[in-house]
Amino acid sequence: MQQIAANLAAVRARIDDACLAAERPPDAVRLLPVSKTRPAADVLAAHAAGCTRFGENRVQEAAGKASELAGVPGLEWVMIGHLQSNKARLVAGFASEFQALDSLPLAAELDRRLHAAGRQLDVLVQVNSSGEDSKFGLRPDAVPAFARALVAFDALRVRGLMTIALPSPDPALVSACFERVVTVQQQLRDAGTPGQSWDELSMGMSGDFEAAIAHGATVVRIGTAIFGARG
Ligand SMILES: *Cc1c(COP(=O)(O)O)cnc(C)c1O
């Protein structure tokens, strides 16, 4: 538990340093601790150290933690992983944000379930910036048309883009991924679709968040650097 608080402090200091180096204000980047595979006790330890929003990638696991920790005030759950349409109802019920939107059938199903629940959901569109077939997300050139089609779903509050960069030891390849997303963001801003905001860039994980901050990330999703290696 002490370890989680110490890791959090170290990660926060590294985020501040990266902001300073990029000449960005320290509050320009928010830390999203990724608690997937970790028990509720770890979430509580991070909560005690000031975290209220947690990233999860599996719906059942997240819903379980959300109900286990229902008594903790102010906790919010951010779904960061690929979602199948048959899980949309669960997500519409408890999540405060969904960062991996990448298909219109899923958008339609989420919208339908959100209307039924009387809720809205912040969403980020996932971009496949690495070109790897194994990665979810839209190809960068497919995002503008996708964004236009999202206008039909008024329970989805479009906030920005999310990506997972190429896991590579070559910083130039990693940076190129982040740059592709920034280019798409600029195209979306130029297109100026009413009701959509593209300010949020969720990019950067334990291994590459400093580079992501240098390229304009507003949210970094950090698991192992806070909670330790996953089993
Ligand atoms: C697991 C995960 C993370 C966190 O990865 P770490 O390398 O542990 O920081 C970030 N984003 C997504 C989408 C993930 O699934």
The ligand as an ORCA input file, in Angstrom:
! r2SCAN-3c Opt
* xyz 0 1
  C      -2.970     -1.852    -19.560
  C      -3.181     -0.616    -20.341
  C      -2.472      0.567    -20.032
  C      -1.422      0.641    -18.935
  O      -0.262      0.000    -19.347
  P       1.070      0.035    -18.438
  O       2.129     -0.294    -19.407
  O       0.874     -0.974    -17.367
  O       1.193      1.412    -17.906
  C      -2.736      1.692    -20.788
  N      -3.646      1.683    -21.782
  C      -4.355      0.581    -22.109
  C      -5.345      0.653    -23.217
  C      -4.147     -0.600    -21.400
  O      -4.857     -1.694    -21.726
*
